[in-house]
Amino acid sequence: MRPVPSFYSAFARYWADGTPPFRPMAFEGGPSDCDDQFMAGDCLLVAPVFAGQASRTVHLPAGAWHEFETGERFEGGGAVEVSPGLERIPVFAREGSVVPLADASDHSPARGEAVPLTVRHFGPAEGTFRLFDDDGESFGFERGEYRWREVTVRIRADGTREGQVS
């Protein structure tokens, strides 16, 4: 349930402008034969480890990337070898990514229930995430009953981060 706000926004973007929520690596300038990893939204690269694998090669597009759980930084434009074990899926966030996450839960929120968000930000680059906000239940969005919120992280001169939600 934690990534639901990010994925919900990715699917809303698909509805709004046709950008697929999950994309093959070839769409990101990666190798066209890389069929066992994919982009989830604009900023998360998912590279599953399959039964019998102790490690795997991950092809990172150009730019800096951060391992989602540890924050370890990798330079893209090539391949890296990872050994996460089967208990954790290798996920990488593009540098500057802003990723809204819900609290861990075993159910979807009820209508009108507040959904506290934790915002993860990766690396020293500033970033923005377009968060889709509607009632989460009806088709009111088709009648314009929704809004896009900008979740922005800026880097202050002293290196600290400042967040803002429109």
RAQUI-V555342 format. One record per residue. N is the residue number from 1. RES is the residue in three letters. D_LAST is the distance of its C-alpha to the last C-alpha in Angstrom with 2 decimals. Layout:
# RAQUI-V555342
n: (N;N)
res: (RES;RES)
d_last: (D_LAST;D_LAST)
This chain:
# RAQUI-V555342
n: (1;2;3;4;5;6;7;8;9;10;11;12;13;14;15;16;17;18;19;20;21;22;23;24;25;26;27;28;29;30;31;32;33;34;35;36;37;38;39;40;41;42;43;44;45;46;47;48;49;50;51;52;53;54;55;56;57;58;59;60;61;62;63;64;65;66;67;68;69;70;71;72;73;74;75;76;77;78;79;80;81;82;83;84;85;86;87;88;89;90;91;92;93;94;95;96;97;98;99;100;101;102;103;104;105;106;107;108;109;110;111;112;113;114;115;116;117;118;119;120;121;122;123;124;125;126;127;128;129;130;131;132;133;134;135;136;137;138;139;140;141;142;143;144;145;146;147;148;149;150;151;152;153;154;155;156;157;158;159;160;161;162;163;164;165;166)
res: (MET;ARG;PRO;VAL;PRO;SER;PHE;TYR;SER;ALA;PHE;ALA;ARG;TYR;TRP;ALA;ASP;GLY;THR;PRO;PRO;PHE;ARG;PRO;MET;ALA;PHE;GLU;GLY;GLY;PRO;SER;ASP;CYS;ASP;ASP;GLN;PHE;MET;ALA;GLY;ASP;CYS;LEU;LEU;VAL;ALA;PRO;VAL;PHE;ALA;GLY;GLN;ALA;SER;ARG;THR;VAL;HIS;LEU;PRO;ALA;GLY;ALA;TRP;HIS;GLU;PHE;GLU;THR;GLY;GLU;ARG;PHE;GLU;GLY;GLY;GLY;ALA;VAL;GLU;VAL;SER;PRO;GLY;LEU;GLU;ARG;ILE;PRO;VAL;PHE;ALA;ARG;GLU;GLY;SER;VAL;VAL;PRO;LEU;ALA;ASP;ALA;SER;ASP;HIS;SER;PRO;ALA;ARG;GLY;GLU;ALA;VAL;PRO;LEU;THR;VAL;ARG;HIS;PHE;GLY;PRO;ALA;GLU;GLY;THR;PHE;ARG;LEU;PHE;ASP;ASP;ASP;GLY;GLU;SER;PHE;GLY;PHE;GLU;ARG;GLY;GLU;TYR;ARG;TRP;ARG;GLU;VAL;THR;VAL;ARG;ILE;ARG;ALA;ASP;GLY;THR;ARG;GLU;GLY;GLN;VAL;SER)
d_last: (23.53;21.40;20.22;19.62;15.77;16.31;19.28;17.90;15.17;18.10;20.22;17.68;17.58;21.37;21.38;19.16;20.83;23.66;22.58;24.54;22.77;25.83;27.70;31.02;31.31;33.07;29.79;28.49;31.67;33.34;36.90;37.63;39.90;37.28;37.05;36.35;32.80;29.65;25.98;23.53;20.37;19.79;20.15;22.65;26.37;28.56;32.28;34.22;37.47;40.18;43.12;45.79;43.53;43.33;41.15;39.65;38.72;35.09;34.47;31.37;30.14;30.05;27.65;26.99;26.32;25.94;27.68;25.07;27.00;28.59;26.30;29.50;28.97;30.95;31.54;31.27;33.64;36.22;37.03;36.83;38.82;37.20;38.98;36.51;39.00;38.53;36.32;33.25;31.95;31.22;27.56;26.25;22.74;22.36;21.81;18.24;17.08;14.09;15.34;13.85;16.94;18.00;20.79;24.27;25.68;28.59;27.02;24.05;22.13;23.62;21.99;19.68;19.93;16.94;16.33;15.62;14.18;15.54;13.96;16.82;16.84;20.09;21.98;21.60;19.56;15.87;13.81;10.84;10.74;9.78;9.73;11.60;11.36;14.54;17.40;18.86;22.29;23.18;23.26;21.02;18.74;21.82;21.58;17.95;16.77;13.68;10.19;8.61;5.32;5.21;6.69;8.38;11.64;13.58;17.23;18.65;22.19;23.71;22.36;20.02;16.52;13.33;10.21;6.58;3.81;0.00)
